[in-house]
Amino acid sequence: MTPRRWAGGAILAGPAIVALALVVLPLVGLLQGAPWDSIISELTESEALLALRLSLECSLGALAASVALGTPLAWVLARRRFPGRSLVRALVLLPMVLPPVVGGIALLSAFGRRGFAGGWLYELTGWRLPFTTGGAILAETFVAMPFFVVTAEAAFRSLDRRADEAAATLGASPAYRFRRVTLPAVAPALAAGSALAWARALGEFGATITFAGNFPGTTQTMPLAIYLNLQSGNSGVAIALSLVLLTVSLAVLVGLRDRWLGTT
Amino acid sequence: MRSHPFRCLLAVAAVFGLGASCGSSSPSSMAAGEPASSRGAAKGTLKVFAAASLTAAFHDAKTGLGSTDPNLTVTYSFAGSNALVTQVQQGAPADVFASADQRNMTTLVRAGVVEAPIVFARNRLQIAVGPGNPKGITGLADLAEPGVSVVLAAPGVPVGDYTREVAARLGISITPRSLETDVRSALTKVTTGEVDATVVYLTDVRAAGSKAVGVDIAEVQQPAIGYPIAIVKATRNRAAAEAFVRSATSGAVQRSLVAQGFLPP
């Protein structure tokens, strides 16, 4: 290597190392601050267990809703032409860039007891979403669904239609073609979108605490339990729960490695 | 390819070097801090970390706190006292800390982070309900009724702990819908109509104006609520911090606090 290229490498290496340190150092801090000798007892404390179980329920509920409602939406956005499609797509993706706490306030304005939809629901049935597990799932779905839709839509759009058309000429019904031709082709993308949406739902904080409130076993998911415990000085529980979420995030990343990390 | 080992070495040095320096800065060494440099008149900036229930009182210019000197800029950080304790222990740049209870202040006193506190105000609990008191709530016992939705402040947040203490003493079992991070956020759940009632301080209900109505809690049921204020030892503006704490017990500020519903210390 020539001296000149070496100098160029050194100039790039500086900021690159700082960038890496920016990501790595907080993780090192988390590991260093972890209560390793008591981590099992911290996590099996009743409130931490409640948060773990509730987080699992809510994030899986949000994932189910995102897949059930997001797949048709992604299909329509990818394959149907209709006026205002770009606007619809922008609206659907908005929660990805919207601050979650704004999402929480928006959900309250719509589905709160005084909200236009929530008020009507409450008058009619006496049922309300804020402060319920259903509310927490709604908040997580609001934030996580776009991650599924954006991945699924890209897959539907880049689909090779010739296989579908060939199946059609052979007399296969639309439902059969979707199940046997389209679905196998997009399955990896749908799985990746599901993993992303699930991870996002699992980490949801701002919209959940704003819209659903915070109560152990009902709406206090892991991120809320982490925040509340840290505020009350129980940093042991907070860090132990943080490590659980870190592990899950790493697992999702490993699962998606072929899509994102390359194969080198 | 000869540059690779060099880069790796640099990376390792960077990670471990910075990691080690981060690891050594414990809360206690931060608390020692640097000696206060300015001992002249109150000037510069002063960061006051105060219990959420002091928001209206400290923001009110008429209170006179910190507004005595035009050269002094006072900035406030309001939150649940427990959250502020955690922040100060982690080295947040506070000059003065005012808590809504003794317990949170004691945590910082024991940690050696603050100087000796003085109580500058007292308060009372009140039930906050929506305008017109639609559920006809008359006392704490009504909050245990199944048809009444209630939020309380989370454990560790002074107003929540006071309420649970009183409820336990009276044998009332309240099941809240949510445990809020501070008193203001609990009150907001009532003023926005999401729940029927919460328990806050009398001064918070007053500050909410027409959006909330207070239902008194009997005198015999009231807990002792004192607001201690203290100088954070690591302050870089000791003169201003001392002046602020001194002014909190001065006649003018005390009169204004009483006008807002606080009780004298």
Interface residues (C-beta under 8 A of the other chain):
Chain A: M1 W6 G9 A10 A13 I17 V18 L20 A21 V24 L25 V28 G29 Q32 L108 G112 R113 R114 P130 F131 I209 A212 G213 N214 F215 P216 T218 T219 Q220 Y227 L228 L230 Q231 S232 G233 S235
Chain B: M1 R2 S3 F6 R7 L10 A11 A14 V15 L18 G19 C22 G23 G80 N82 A83 V85 T86 Q89 T107 S149 V151 A154 P155 G156 P176 R177 S178 L179 E180 T181 K189 T192 G193 E194 V195
